């Protein structure tokens, strides 16, 4: 059985959280739990386990403490020392029992053997994760454990204020009206000497602290951190409600909202109490992915240096150099990418994140195909032969020629013809020398191709000598459209326009073709549309 405890402790602007997991492997009550920190203003003490004073830590025991740096003191670090220390004599890499210190992902220190007190050391980062693990061997050796102390420390920075006693503090704390805080105030209080009260703020939008020693901005007002040492900027502040439906979340101090998608786990402290970065999980990315600098997200590698920030810390666009494209390429994505003119542009696929390769700058959109035996691809930049539709091969670069090839579930009426491309076309459109099916199925195995039977379908006329079909709309126009002396398209026409108006002599076909009245209902279909043989 495993018992878990979750506790959170605050240290002014510093935060220490404890996550403990202890195994109760014996029947002796009470079972040991992870040590509870004892905390002062900028330091603390830690015992390996709750029964440290009475007995050894148990087997199969694991504790983890997260010590977060001071949010208002830049460049602070954590110094660790030991008042007592006793661990089994395990050798590095200390796989069995160990005490490890991590700054982010970096391992600062590993301890695991002997009774000699370790030398004090300082973390490499502001936030430290401490992990203590005991042996999982039922017969493994246990020991007394440790009594550890920690405190925040800080090295002087070039722009610091130097106290009279040669200590240093961040310049922002000079003349702020406060005293007595380690790392923020000089012990000798020299940071508050020769300070003048302010009558107004340099920034017109700024506000004066009550003690008139400092100004604060609108961004600093009610943000959960006291920028005025007298607390003016955090007085009269109400808790805010954040609209989750708009993607907003509330900072832990309850005074501000932040955008959960854009600002959470982006490596930037958008909440002054750092709560937007508090529960972030470091991601392990695949070889085809790029890990953002904040380590909490992965993006596809081909998204790096493409002119679009996919990491919310913009790290996928850092250190990128613009490329010089060859004559066979075009430049896109703000100059960070080149694509091939022959194979990568106008193919219906966005090779460039900004879509340059598929834009009207390089691509001409077609309204239709120039050849009757072709079909327009879905991206409308090219045509393919109709016979290649639904042949199992992607002839259109966007695959549209193979995208509608399943006619299962499609039911056509008795007067319709079923295409392979999930279409129904009228039977009258079958074998009319025009591809009405996307796959051209309506023009396959037609009599005009084999020389058998009536060669033309509706809206066409068969040229007897030329052995071809012409559209009926060209009939009786005074032009030999059949060609080669074949006047089939000009037969049975009114000799004079005025004669055509004489309904006593001529029959007007539905396609506006004229035939003599005696040809109606003679079973020979003189109208190309067959209207002369209907209703007979």
N, C-alpha and C positions, 0 to 999 in steps of 0.2 A: 504494500500500500504506500502511496506517495502523497505527501501533504504539501500544498502550495500556498504561499502567503504573498500578497501584493501590498506593499506599503510605499508611500511617497512622503519625503521630508523636504522642507524648504529652508534655504540658508540665505536670507536676504535676497540678493539677486542670483545666488547660486542654488542649484537644485541637486539633490541626491535621491535617487530612487532605488528601491531594493526589490529584487525578484528572487524568491527563495524556493528551493525544492528539496525536501528532506525525506529520506526513506526511513520508515519506522521498522527496522529489522529485528527488534527485540521486544520482549514483553515488559521491559522495565519502564514504567512511567516516571516522569513525563518524557516523551521523546524529544530529542534535540532538534532545534530549528536554527535557521541562519541567524547570526548575530545581529542585534539591533543597533544601528549607529547612534552614537552620542554626538550631538552637533552643537557647535558654538557659532559665532558670527561668520568666520571664514576658515573654519577648520573642523575636524571631527575625529572620532575614534571608532574602531571597529573590532569586534571579537569574531573569531572564526565560527563559533556556535553558541547557542544560548546557555549551554551547561558548561561553558569554558572553565569556570571556577571549581567545578565538582568532578568532571570526568572528561575523558578523551572524546574527540568527535567520532561519530559512528561511521561504519562502512557505507558504501553506496550513497554518498552524501554530496549534494551539489548546491552551491549558492552563487548568486550573481548580483553585483551592485553596480549601478550606473551613476557616476558622479559627473554632473554637468557643470561646466565652467561658469564664471561670473558673467552675466550677460551685459553688465554695464562697465566692465573693466577689460579693455582689449589686451590681447597678448598674455593673459594670465595662464599659468600652468599649475599642476598639482604635485606637491612634494610628499613622498611617502617615507615613513620610518616605522620602526618596530620597537615596542616596549618589551615584548616577549615573543619567542618564535621556537616552535618545535615541530618538525616534520619528519617522516620516515626517510631513510637514506636511499632515495630513488635517484637514478642517474638520468641526465638529459637524454632524450627530449621530454622526460617526465610524463610518460603516457599514463601512469597509474594514478598517483596522487600529485596534485600540483596547485599552485597559486599563480595565476597569470594576469597581466595588466595590458590592456589594449587601448591605444589611442586611435579611434576609428577602426580601420582594418589592420593597422600596424601593431605588431606585438612589441611592447616596450620592454617587458621583463617577464621571466619565468623562474619561479622558486619551487623547490621540491625536496631538498635534502638537508639533513643535519639539524643541530641545535644552535649553530652559530648565528648571531643576530645579523641579518643582512644590512649592508650599508644603505643609507638613505639615497633616494634617486628621485628625479623629476620627470614627469611625463613629457612626451613630445607634442601632445595636443592639449586643447582646452578641456575636452570631455574624455573621461576615462571609464572603461568597463573592467571591473575586477571579477575574476572567475575563480572560485575555489572548488576543487573536486577531490573526493577521497576515493580510495581503492574500491573496486567492485568485486574483488576476490573475497569470498566468504571467510577465508583464512588470512586475509591480508592484514598488514600491520597498520594500526592507528596510532595517533599521538595526541599531545596536548593541544596543538593548533597554534594560533597566533593572536597577539594583541597589536593591532596596527593603528598608526596615527597618520592623518593626512591634513594638509593645509594648502591654501592657495598661495602661490608665490608669483612674482613677476619680475622680469629683467627690465632695466631702463631702456626706453626707446628714444630716438633722436629728438622728438618734439615734446618730450616730457618736461614737467616743471621739476627743478632740482631743489629739494628742501635744504635748509641750512645745515642739517645733520648729514647731508650727502645722499639721503634717500631720494626716491623719485616717485611721482604720481602722474597719472594722465593729466594733461593740461586742462581738460574739460572740468576737472574738480577744483581748479584754482579759483579762489574768490567766489565760491558757491554758497558761503555762509555756513558750511558744515564742518564738524570736527569729530575725531575719535574713531573713524572707520578705517580699518587696515586696508592697504592698497589704494585707498581713495583719498585719505587725508595725511598730511605730514604729522608725525608724532609730536614735533615741536611747534605745530600749528603755524609754521612760517608761510604756508600757502594762503593764509587768510590775512596776512599783513599788508598794509598800504592798499587796501581794497576800498573802492568808492561805491556808494550806492548809485544805482541807475535811476534816471528820471524817465527814461523812455527806452524803447528797443530799436536797434539799428534797422531791423526788418519791420516795415509798416504792419505786416501781418502777425508779427510776434507779440507775445504777451509777457508781462512782467511778473516774476515770482513775488510772492507777498513780502519776502525779506529784501526785495529790491536789489538783490545781488546778481541775478541772472534772468535771462529771458528764455522762453520756450516757444516752440513752433506749434502750429495747428496739428501737425502730425504727431507731436509728442503729447498733446493734451488727451487725457483719458485713454492712454495706450497700455496701462497696467504697470508702467515703470515711473518711479518718482524722479523726474529730471530736476525739479526744484527740491532742494534739501528740506524745505519746510512742507513739501507735499502739495503745494498750490495746484500744480498741473493735474493732480489726481483727485482733487476734492470736488464734491458735487457732481460726481460722475455716476451715471446710471448704467445698469446692465442692459446690453442691447440684445435684440432678437434678430437672428439671421435666417433668411429665407432659403431653406434647403432646396426648394423647387428651382431656385435660380443658381444652384451650385455653390451656395455660400455656407461656411461653417464658422463657428464662434471660437475665438481665442480663449485659452483657459482663464485669462483674467476677466473675461466676459464683457470687455469694453469695446472690442473691435470684431469685425467680421473679415474673413478672407475668402478668396476664390479657391475652392477645394481642388479643382482640376489644375489650375495654373500655378497656384502658390504652395500647395501642400507637397512636402518632400521634394523641393526644388533646390535645396542647399542654401536658400536665402531665408534669413530670419524675418519673415513678414509680420509675425506676432512678436512683440518685444519680449514676451516671456518664452519665446522659441517653441510654443506648443504646436505650431504648424509643422515642425520638424521633429517632434518628439517620438513618434511611434513609426518611424520609417524603417523599412527593411532593405538592407543592402542586397542588390540583385546580382545574380550570376548569369552572365550573358553567354550566348552561343558564339561559335566562331564567325557566324554570319551577322552578328550584331555588334553594335557599338554601345559601350556603357557610358552614360552621361557622367560628367565630372562629379556631380553630387552623389552618384553611385546608386540611386534609388530607381532608375529606369533604364531600359535598353531600347534602342531603335535599330532598324535595319542598317547595315553598313553602307548600302547604296544611297542612304538618305544623308550621309555626311557630305559636307561641302557641296550642297546643291542649292544654296541660296535660301533655304527654308529652315527655320529653327524648329526642330522636332523635340530637342531637349529643352525643358523650360528654363534651363540656365544657359542656353545658347551654345553649349560646349561642342555640339556636333558641327558648328560652323566656325570654330576657332582655328587659327593657324592654317587657313585654307589659302592656296595660291591660285590665281586665275590662270586658265589654260589658253594656249595658242592653238587654234584649230587649223587643220589643213584645208586645202581647197575642196576636198571631198567631204568635208564636215561642216556643220553649222554650230554656232556657239549659242548656249542657252544657260538658264539658271544663273543669271548675273555674271556670266563669264567663267563659271566654275566647272562647266561640263561641255563636252563636244559629242555630237552624235553623227552617225554616218548618213549622208544624203541619200544613198542608194537603198539602204535596207532599214533605216530607222525613222525616216520622216514620212508623214502622210500614210501611215499604216494602221491608224485607228488605235494605236497604243501610245500612251504618254511616256516616252523615254525621258523627257525633261519634266521636272516637277512643275515648272511654270507653264507647261503645255506649248512651248514655242514650236516644237517639232510637228504639232498637229494644228497649228494656227493658220489662218488665211494668208499670213505673210508668205508661207512656203507651200501651202496646199490649195488647190483649186477644187471647190465643191462642184460635183457634176449633178446636173438635173436628171439626165438620162444617159443611156449608152448610145453611141453612134451606130453600132452594128446591131441588127435585129436579133442576132443569135446570142446576144450577151445580156447579162444581168448585172445590175448595180450592186456593189458591196454595201454593207451597212454603214461604213464610215463615209461613203459617197465620194471617195477619192479615186476609185478605180472600178473597172468592170471585169467580169470573168465570163468565159463561155458558159452558156446555160447548161450544157451537157455535163459541166463539172459540179453543178449543184447537187449536193447530197451524194457525192461519190466516195465519201470516206476520207477525202483529203482537204485540208484547209487551203484553198486557193486564194481566198480573201485573207489578208493579214489579220483582220479582226475576227476571223472564223465565222463570219455571218453566213457564208455559203453552206455551212454545215450545222447552223444553229436551229433550224426549223425542219428537221428531217424525220421527226417521229409523227406519223399520221394516225397512230393508235388512238382510239377514242373519238376520232373525227368521223361523223356520219354525213354523207351527202345525199341529196334527194334523188329521185328517179330521173330527173332531167339534168342531173349534174354529173361531172366527171371528177374522180378523186385523184389528186396529185400526191406524190410522196411527201411533199413539203407541208402537210397539214392544211391543204387548201381544197376548196371545191370550186370548179369552174363549170360554166354551162356547157352542155353537150354540143351546142352549136359552135362553141369555140374550139372544139376538137378538130385538128387537122386543117386549120385556117391559115397556116403559114405564119402564125404569130404565137410567140411563147407567152401563154397566159399562166401556166404553172411556173413557179420559180425554177423547178428542175427540168423544164421543157418536156415533161412527160406527155403533155397534150399534143405534141408534134412528133412523137416517136411512133414508128410502125404505121405511118400514114400511107394511103394508096398512092398519093402523088410522088412518094419516094420510091415505091416499088413498081410503079407503072400499071397498077391494077385498079380497076374501078374508077368511080368519080374522083378526080384528083383534088378538088378544092372544096373547102368548107364554106360556111356562111360568110357573106361579105366579100367573096372572091369569085372571079370568072376564070374558067380554064381556056387557055389559048391552045387551040387544037394543033396548029402547026408548030408553034414555038415550044410546045410541051412545058408550059409553066403556068402559074397562077398570077393574076394581077388583081388588085383591089377593085371591087365593083364601083367604088366612087369615081374611078377613072373611065368608066364605060360611057359611051355616047358623048364624049367630050371633043370629038373631031380629031383626036390624036391617036396614032397607031401605037398604043401602049404595049401590045403584045410584041411588036417588032417583027422584022424579017418578012413583012408582007402579010403577016397573020392579022386579019381584021376582026377576029372573034369578038373583041371588046367593042367594036363599032357596028355590029350587026343588030338588026331588029330595032333600029333607032328611028325616031321621027326624022323625016328628011328636012323638015323646016320647023323652026321654033313654034310658029303659029299652029302647025299641025299637032304639036305635042299638047297644045292646050285643048285640042278637040277630043274630049273624053269618049266621043262616039267611035273614034278610030283607034285610040291608043289606051293602053292600060299603064298606069303609073305605079311602078314597083315601090316598095317601102324605102328602098335606097335611092329613090328619085330616078331610077332607070326607066326608060319608056320602051314598051314593046307593043306590037300590033295586037289588036283585040282578039284576032283569030288564034293567037298563040296561047291564050289563057286556057287553062284546064285541058291541055293536049298531052299531059303526062310527060312532058319533056323539060320542064323547069327552065324557062328562058330568062326569068328574073334571077339574078345571082343570089338574091335572098330567099328565093323559092316562094315568094308571095303570090306568083301567078298560078301556083298549083294548090294553094290553100283554099279552103271553103269551096272545093269543087264538088 
